[in-house]
């Protein structure tokens, strides 16, 4: 097949959607399909930053054609929804392909896919990567149009599937296929409880979606229980790092909080996971959370909020702990529990390692390929 992926951003731009498109595209190409990716020139939407030309813009040693088009910030809307990519639409309409796969609910690529479906009847698949239950998704009927016109929808979790049905999407055209992990990179890692009293967050430094102000507010309560606890934040600044540092200073916990910036090196990221006693994902909005899989693969127990697709991955008190969003006290209690109860932390870490084996990018790609064949038939 000749497959066209449409995505708002693509690596080296960081993010879960970006990683998803990269991993399945690489594996589809290895299966012999012709894969084309149309994306923007953005590194991130907030703040509005373009990728540096000449560095990492194209994949090396991969049989994937990546074309980037200039993004234009038309309106100042949440989640980058006011960003349009005019050149992507024109190029997509000219491209002759067997199937179009558009990513991210409400973003420009889904409308480009819809236009191509309407104008030349190319089969359209959309993976919304949406967070079930979030009021920010599905409010405007116009944003549902691509989902209703698409031939198939791929939900990452059963929670997202139910959310999409509640928006009026036909359940018969929804397939549930999760995110994945390159499990080979996590083989042979040592077992054991760390006792470093390190609490790790991995992801973009973004208050609105990731709830990092809640995590900073939880720090004083954790320090009352574990005086030498250290909070490490790994990820790119989306404009909120200064505020979070000021908040830590106001709470007099800045010496226990460390923002280390981005890391794109797999070995370096593994070292952070392996050093940490607990991995925390305090999100207000979360469609899936690949960092949860990465943490489980390292045997590190997870504390995460009960939002979006997270409860589909974490069984509370089995391979991690679920807490309500925007609740610093309950977040602190869960972190403190895992820092002080070695047996519970080890048990959850071991259970996480067993559960994560059912996720792999190879399986995700195979299931996605089946959806492609279905719509082409």
C-alpha positions in Angstrom: 0.0 0.0 0.0 0.9 3.6 -0.4 0.1 5.2 3.0 -0.1 9.0 3.8 0.2 10.0 7.4 -1.0 13.5 8.3 0.2 14.9 11.7 0.6 18.3 13.2 4.1 17.7 14.4 6.7 15.0 13.9 10.1 14.1 15.5 12.4 15.7 16.4 9.4 17.5 17.8 8.7 15.7 21.1 5.3 14.2 22.2 3.2 11.1 22.3 1.4 11.6 19.0 4.8 12.3 17.3 6.3 9.1 18.8 3.3 7.0 17.7 3.4 8.2 14.1 7.2 7.6 13.9 7.2 4.1 15.3 4.3 2.7 13.2 5.7 4.4 10.1 9.1 2.8 10.5 7.6 -0.6 10.9 5.1 -0.2 8.0 8.0 0.7 5.8 9.9 -2.4 6.9 6.9 -4.4 5.9 7.2 -3.1 2.3 4.6 -0.3 2.3 5.4 3.1 0.8 5.0 5.6 3.7 4.7 9.3 3.3 4.4 11.7 6.2 3.0 15.2 5.8 3.6 17.5 8.8 4.5 21.0 9.9 7.8 22.8 10.6 6.9 23.2 14.3 8.9 22.0 17.2 6.0 23.0 19.6 2.8 24.9 19.6 3.3 26.7 22.9 5.4 28.7 22.7 5.2 28.8 18.9 8.7 27.5 17.9 9.8 26.2 14.6 12.3 23.4 14.1 15.9 24.4 13.3 16.5 23.8 9.6 19.2 21.3 8.7 19.2 19.3 11.9 17.1 16.2 12.4 14.3 17.3 10.0 14.5 14.1 8.0 14.8 10.4 9.0 18.0 8.7 8.1 18.2 5.0 7.1 14.4 4.8 7.1 12.3 4.3 4.0 9.9 7.1 4.8 9.4 10.3 2.9 8.8 13.2 5.3 7.6 16.5 3.9 7.2 19.5 6.2 5.0 22.5 5.5 5.0 26.0 7.1 2.6 26.3 9.9 0.6 29.5 10.4 -0.8 30.6 13.8 -4.2 31.9 12.7 -5.9 32.1 16.1 -4.7 31.9 19.7 -6.7 28.8 20.7 -6.0 26.0 23.2 -3.8 23.0 22.3 -2.6 24.7 19.1 -6.0 24.3 17.4 -5.6 27.7 15.9 -2.6 26.6 13.8 -3.2 25.9 10.1 -0.9 24.3 7.6 -2.1 25.5 4.1 0.6 23.8 2.1 -0.3 20.4 3.6 -3.9 20.5 2.2 -2.8 21.3 -1.3 -0.1 18.7 -1.4 -2.4 16.0 0.1 -5.0 16.6 -2.5 -2.4 16.1 -5.3 -0.9 13.0 -3.7 -2.3 9.6 -5.0 -2.4 7.1 -2.2 -4.3 4.0 -1.1 -5.1 5.2 2.4 -4.8 8.4 4.5 -4.2 8.2 8.3 -4.7 11.5 10.1 -3.8 12.1 13.8 -5.1 14.2 16.7 -8.7 15.2 17.2 -9.6 18.7 16.0 -6.2 19.6 14.6 -5.5 20.7 11.0 -4.4 17.3 9.6 -7.8 15.8 10.4 -9.5 18.4 8.3 -7.0 17.9 5.5 -7.8 14.1 5.6 -11.5 15.0 5.5 -11.1 17.2 2.5 -9.3 14.4 0.6 -11.9 11.8 1.6 -14.7 14.1 0.3 -13.0 15.2 -2.9 -11.4 12.0 -4.2 -12.8 9.3 -2.0 -9.5 8.1 -0.6 -10.1 5.9 2.5 -9.6 7.9 5.7 -8.6 6.6 9.1 -8.3 9.0 12.1 -6.5 8.3 15.4 -7.9 11.1 17.7 -5.4 10.6 20.5 -8.1 12.3 22.6 -8.6 12.3 26.4 -11.8 10.6 27.5 -13.9 12.9 29.6 -12.1 16.1 28.9 -14.4 19.0 28.3 -11.8 20.5 25.9 -12.5 17.7 23.4 -15.7 17.3 21.4 -17.4 20.6 22.5 -17.7 22.0 19.0 -19.7 20.0 16.4 -17.4 21.2 13.6 -14.5 19.3 15.2 -16.5 16.1 15.1 -17.0 16.3 11.3 -13.8 14.5 10.3 -14.5 11.7 12.8 -18.0 11.2 11.3 -16.7 11.3 7.7 -13.8 8.9 8.4 -14.1 5.3 7.3 -12.5 4.0 10.6 -11.5 5.5 13.9 -8.6 4.1 16.0 -9.0 4.6 19.8 -6.0 4.1 22.0 -8.1 2.7 24.9 -11.6 1.4 25.7 -12.2 4.6 27.7 -11.5 6.7 24.6 -13.8 4.4 22.5 -16.7 5.0 25.0 -15.9 8.7 24.9 -16.1 8.8 21.1 -19.4 6.9 21.1 -20.7 9.5 23.5 -19.8 12.2 20.9 -22.1 10.4 18.4 -19.5 8.3 16.6 -20.7 4.9 15.3 -19.2 2.3 17.5 -19.0 -0.2 14.6 -16.3 1.9 12.9 -14.1 2.2 16.0 -11.1 -0.1 16.6 -9.1 -0.1 19.9 -5.4 -0.3 19.3 -3.1 1.0 22.1 0.2 2.8 22.0 3.3 0.7 22.1 6.8 0.4 23.3 10.1 -0.8 21.8 10.5 -3.6 24.3 13.9 -4.6 23.0 15.4 -1.4 24.5 14.2 -2.4 28.0 15.5 -6.0 28.1 18.1 -7.0 30.6 17.5 -4.1 33.0 18.3 -4.9 36.7 15.6 -5.4 39.3 15.6 -3.9 42.7 14.3 -1.1 44.9 16.3 2.1 44.4 16.2 3.9 47.8 17.3 7.1 46.1 14.1 8.9 47.1 13.8 10.3 43.5 10.4 11.2 42.1 10.5 11.5 38.3 8.3 13.3 35.8 8.9 12.8 32.1 7.1 15.0 29.6 6.6 18.5 28.4 6.7 21.3 31.1 3.0 22.3 30.6 0.7 23.1 33.5 -2.6 23.1 31.6 -2.5 19.5 30.3 0.2 17.9 32.5 -0.9 19.3 35.9 2.7 20.1 37.1 1.5 22.8 39.5 -0.3 20.1 41.4 3.0 18.1 41.6 4.9 21.1 42.9 2.2 21.8 45.5 2.5 18.2 46.6 6.3 18.5 47.4 6.0 20.0 50.9 3.8 17.2 52.1 6.1 14.6 50.7 9.1 16.3 52.4 7.3 16.0 55.8 7.5 12.2 55.4 10.8 11.8 53.4 13.0 14.8 54.1 15.6 14.1 51.4 13.1 13.5 48.5 14.2 14.8 45.2 11.8 15.8 42.3 13.3 15.6 38.8 11.5 17.0 35.8 12.7 15.8 32.3 11.2 17.4 29.3 11.0 20.6 27.1 9.7 23.8 28.5 6.3 24.7 27.0 6.3 28.1 28.6 5.6 27.2 32.3 9.0 26.4 33.7 9.5 29.9 35.1 6.2 29.9 36.9 6.8 26.4 38.4 10.2 27.5 39.6 8.7 30.5 41.2 6.0 28.3 42.8 8.7 26.0 44.2 10.5 29.1 45.6 7.3 30.4 47.2 6.8 27.0 48.9 10.4 27.0 50.0 11.1 23.6 48.2 13.3 24.8 45.3 16.3 22.9 46.5 14.3 19.7 46.1 13.1 20.4 42.6 15.3 20.0 39.5 14.4 20.8 35.9 16.9 19.1 33.7 15.5 20.0 30.2 14.9 17.7 27.3 16.7 14.4 26.5 16.4 12.6 23.2 19.0 10.0 24.1 17.4 6.7 25.0 20.2 5.6 27.3 20.0 8.9 29.2 16.3 8.5 29.6 16.7 5.0 30.8 19.1 6.2 33.5 16.5 8.6 34.8 13.9 5.9 35.0 16.3 3.4 36.6 17.4 6.0 39.2 13.8 7.0 40.2 11.9 5.3 43.0 8.6 6.6 41.6 7.4 8.0 38.3 4.6 10.5 38.5 2.2 11.6 35.7 -0.1 14.2 37.3 -2.0 15.1 34.1 -5.3 16.9 33.8 -5.7 15.6 30.2 -4.0 12.4 29.0 -5.1 10.2 26.1 -2.7 7.4 26.9 0.7 8.1 28.4 3.6 6.3 26.8 5.8 7.3 29.8 3.7 5.0 31.9 4.7 2.1 29.7 8.4 3.2 29.8 8.3 3.4 33.6 6.7 0.0 33.9 9.3 -1.5 31.6 11.9 -0.3 34.0 10.2 -1.7 37.0 9.5 1.7 38.4 6.0 2.1 40.1 3.8 4.8 38.8 1.5 7.4 40.4 -0.9 8.9 37.9 -4.2 10.7 37.8 -7.4 9.0 37.0 -8.0 10.8 33.7 -8.4 9.8 30.0 -7.0 6.4 29.1 -4.7 6.1 32.1 -7.0 3.8 34.1 -6.9 1.4 31.1 -3.2 0.9 31.7 -2.9 1.2 35.5 -4.8 -1.1 37.8 -5.0 0.9 41.0 -2.8 -0.6 43.8 -1.6 -3.4 41.4 1.0 -1.8 39.0 0.6 1.7 40.3 -1.6 4.1 42.2 -4.4 6.3 40.7 -5.3 9.6 42.3 -7.8 12.4 41.4 -6.4 15.2 39.2 -5.6 18.6 40.8 -5.4 17.1 44.3 -1.9 17.8 45.8 -2.7 16.0 49.1 -3.7 12.7 47.6 -0.9 12.9 45.1 1.6 13.5 48.0 0.1 10.6 50.0 0.5 8.2 47.1 4.1 9.2 46.5 5.0 9.1 50.1 3.5 5.6 50.4 5.7 4.2 47.6 8.8 5.9 49.0 8.3 4.4 52.5 6.8 1.0 51.7 9.5 -1.0 50.0 7.4 -4.2 49.6 4.5 -2.3 47.9 6.9 -0.5 45.6 8.7 -3.6 44.5 5.5 -5.5 44.0 3.9 -2.8 41.8 7.2 -2.5 39.8 7.3 -6.2 39.1 3.6 -6.3 38.2 4.2 -3.4 35.8 7.0 -5.2 34.1 4.8 -8.2 33.4 1.9 -6.1 32.2 4.0 -4.0 29.7 5.0 -7.1 27.8 1.6 -7.1 26.1 2.4 -3.8 24.5 4.8 -3.6 21.5 5.0 -1.4 18.5 5.2 -4.5 16.3 1.7 -5.6 17.6 0.4 -2.1 17.2 1.6 -1.9 13.6 0.2 -5.3 12.7 -3.3 -4.3 14.1 -3.1 -0.9 12.3 -2.2 -2.5 9.0 -5.3 -4.8 9.3 -7.4 -1.6 9.6 -5.8 -0.3 6.5 -6.6 -3.4 4.5 -10.2 -3.3 5.8 -10.9 0.2 4.6 -9.1 -0.5 1.3 -11.3 -3.6 0.7 
